[in-house]
Amino acid sequence: MKAILIDVTAQTVTDVDLEAGLSAMYKAIGCQSINRVVLDSVADLWVDDEGLLHRPQPPKFRIGGYDYTFAGNGLICGYTAEGHTVSAVYTAHQVSPLIEFLGDVHVEPKPPIIISWSK
């Protein structure tokens, strides 16, 4: 599967080939728990779900159009209407201008939203 790796340490955006499945994504990103962020109707961004909780925090990045800071590496893939992860539609060359590397700035995690269903 084709994907785009955002490497926050090297500050690079590159096209990569991955095996299908979560374990390959964990390895590429360098994490144990991932989170999916929908970028548009054909692309999503996979990031370390616990990135802001690591001490020290990893370097961070932003992606154009999103007012959110992502901690650690990211992986852009494609997805189908059924939600299946597939090869990226875009290339690193297309995505690279949208990535802003922020380095080691500290970002406080936002507290969870707690919803109670009981009366």
N, C-alpha and C positions, 0 to 999 in steps of 0.2 A: 504494500500500500504506500502511495506517495503521501508525504506530509511535509510540513514546514516547521523546522525547529528554531525556536527563539532561545538563544543561549545567552543568559544574562552575565555570565562570567567573561566569556570571550567577546560579548556584545556583537554577536553575529546573527544573521537570519539566513538559514540554509535549507535547501531541498534535501530531504532524506527519504530513504526507503525503510519501511517498517513492516514487520510481520503483523498480521491482524491480531487484535486482542489486547486486553488491558495490561497484561504483563509486559508487553513490548512498549506500551505507552509509559508505564511506570519507569521502566529502564531508561527510556529516551529523556524523560523529564527529570528523573533522579528523585523520585518520591515514592511514598507508600499509599497515598490516598489522593485521588484526583477529582477535579470538579470540571464540569462542562459549562462553557459560556457560549451562548449562541451569538455569532457575529452578524450573520445575515441569513438569507434563505437557503444558502448552499454551504456555508462554512461555520465551523465552531472552533473554539479555542479551549484546549485542555491545559489545566494548570494544577499545581500542588495545592490541594484543598487546605493544607495546614501550613502554607508558606509563611504567613504572618506570625505563626505561633512558634517557629523555630528560634532558638537563641544560640548564636546571633542570627538575625534574619538574613536571608540570602539577598543578593542584589535584586532590584525591581525594574519593571518596565510598564509602560502604558502603550495602548494601541489606539490609534486615531479614532475619534468618534465616541470613545468611552471614557467617562469620568471615574475611572477606577484604577487603582494601582495593583499590579499583579506581582507577587513575590516568587522568585525562582523562575525556572525555565518554563517555556510554553510550547505547545504543539498545536498547529493549525491543521485540521483535517476537513474533509467534506462529510456531508451526511445526506441521507435519502429522506423522502417524505415520510417514510416509516420510522425514521430516527436511527437507522443503521449508520455506523461510521464507515466511510469509504475514503478513497484517495482524495487529496486536496484538489480543488478546482483551480486555485490560484497557484502562483509560483512565488518563491522567495523574492525574486526580483520585483514582483508586483506589491508584495506585502512590506518589504523592507522600509520604504519611505514612511509607512504608517507607524513604525515602532520607535518609541522614545525610550532609550535606556536611562534609568535614573540612578544607577549605582546603589550605594549602601545607605540611602536615606532610611530613617526609621519611620514606620507607619504603625500606628496603634490599631489592633484588630477592633472591629466594631462588635459590641456585645450582641449576643443572639436575641432574636425576637421570640418571646415566649407567648404561646397562645394556649389558653386554657379552655377546654371544651366543657368543663363541669360548671354547674351553677353555684 
